[in-house]
Structure formats: C-alpha cells, structure tokens
Amino acid sequence: MYVQVNFGRQLNRQANWIGRPLLNVGTLAEWAKGEGFHNLVPEAWHVTIARPKTGAVLALDDRPIVLRAKGRRRVSRFGGLIVLEFASHALTARNHQWSTGDMRREFRSFRPHISFTPDDGRDLEGVSPFSGTLRFGGEAYGDPRP
C-alpha cells in the first residue's frame, strides 16, 4: 500500500526521510501503464536520499536534478514494492555526505530508485526499464500524509 506524502522545506517531528519529488510523473506513469502496471500513485513518486535522525537539521539542496538515461536502469523488487532503479553520481554523493553526519544508515549501499507500484508478484523479466529522462525537484523533507 502506498503512503501519500507531503513534501516540505521545514523539518518537523513526523519527517522520516529527505528526498526529491519526481517532477515528470506523467511520463513515468505512461511508461508504467505501457508495461502493464495499473496500481499507480504518481503524486507519491520520489527518490529518497537519506533518513534523518531525530532532531537533525540539515541544509537542503534546492537545485533540481535531471537524469538522462545514461547508465544502467532496471525494474526490481524492494520490500513489497516494484521500483525503477537507476544510477546517479549526484544522488549517491549526497547520500554519502549525509551518511557520516546526521543520517541513519539502514542499508549497506545506496541504490537510488523510485517505488512506483505495489508488488503484484508478476515476473519482471520481460519488463523494459524506463528509458526517458527523470526530472527531480529540490530536496525536501518527506512526511506521511494523514
């Protein structure tokens, strides 16, 4: 199940991640539908950069990031969701900066991805990864929306 999110510039006690909202959700949604995925919530699509510790206050980078389809992309499973994984030196470097400071480290390595649909158990072998440009807005705190 998807959680609706609210992006904000101010940290509050409910913020549980720092990420960048996907700006060109229509393009990704069109691709996902073409690959047979229909349980989509584009307004929740984002890439998570880090998870702040309680009380962490960090300077957010408000510059947008545009990722052209250069590098390897793949569709895979992450914790009950189907995701689009992609490479990004900028996002990986930012995650690394924070991994030594006020961020929680939950995984051994950072794998940038967009969770785009719940895992319905289908075979992902025949799914072609999205090959278009990914456009992300500036960093923001992500909160669960009630």
N, C-alpha and C positions, 0 to 999 in steps of 0.2 A: 504494500500500500504506500502511496506517495504521501508526503507531508507537504502541504503548501508552505511556502517560505516568504518571509518579509525581509528584504534587504535594507540595511540602514548604515549610516555613517557613524553612529554613536554605539559604543558597546553598552549593553545592558546585561542584567544578570541572566537573561534567557539565551543570550548569544551562545551558540555552540559550535560555530565554525566561521572562518573567514574564507570568502570565495569571490568569484567573479560571475555575474549573471551572463548567460548566453544571450546575445542581442539578436541574432538572426535565427530565432526559433522556428519561423515559418519554413525556412529552407531545410532544416534538420527534420522537422515534422513531415514534410513532403517526402523526404528520403525514407524515413521510418515507415510511413504508410506504404510506400512502394515496395518495401521489404516485407510487408505483411504484418507489421505491428500496428495495433489499433488502440491499446490502452495507454494513451499519451497524455501528459500534463505539462505542456511546454512552458507555462509560466513558472514552473519549479526548476527548470533546467539551469544548471550552473556547474562550474568546476570548483571543488573545494581545494583551498590552498593549505590551510592549517586549522587546528583546533586550539583556541586559546585556553590557557589555564585560568582558573577563577581570578578575577580582578586584573587580568592582563590588559594593558593599554598600549596599543601599537600604532605607529603611523601607517596609514593605509595608502597604497599607491593608486591614485585615481586615473591613471593613464590607461586607455583601452589597449587590448592586445588583439592582434589579428593573426591567426594561424592559417597559413595556406597549406594545402595538402602536400607537404613535402615529407617526409618521414613515414614511418610505418603506423598504420591505424588498424585496429581490429575490434570486433564486437565480441564481448565476453561476459561472463557472469561475475558479479560481486555481491555477496550477501543478500540473495533474494531479488536482485535486480539485474537487468541486462543493461550493459554500459557500452559506450563507444570510448575506447582507449586511444590516446594519441600522444605524440611526443611534443615537448615544448621545453627548450632550454630555459626560457624566461620563467616559466612557472616552477620548474624544478629548482632553479637557483633561488627563487623567492621562498619556496618551501625549505630549502637548506638553510637560508638565513634565519628563519624562524625556528628551525628545529634545535638550534643551540640556545635559544632565548626563552621567551615566554609561551612556548607552544608545547602541547602534549604530543608525544610520539607514539602513535598507535600501530604503525606498520613498519616493517623493516625497510621498505623502499617506497618512494613516492611514485605513484602511477597516475598521471593526470587522466581524468575520464569525466564523461557526462553520463549519469544514470538517466536513461530515457524511458524505461518501461519496466513493470514488474516481470520477474522471470516466470514465463508460462511453460517452461520445460521443453520448448522446441529445440530441434537440432540447429545449432548456429553455424554449422559447417558451410552451408550454402549462402549465408548472409554476406553480402558485399558491404564492406565498411563505407561510411560516408566519405566522399572524396572532395567535397566542397570546402570553402573557406569557413572557419569558425571565428566569429567575432564576439569578444568578451568585453563587458564594461569594466569599469574600475573596481578595485577591491571594496568589499563591503562586508559587514557583519551579517551573518545569516541567522535568523531566528525562526523557530517553528511558529507557524500561524495558527491561532486557535480555530 
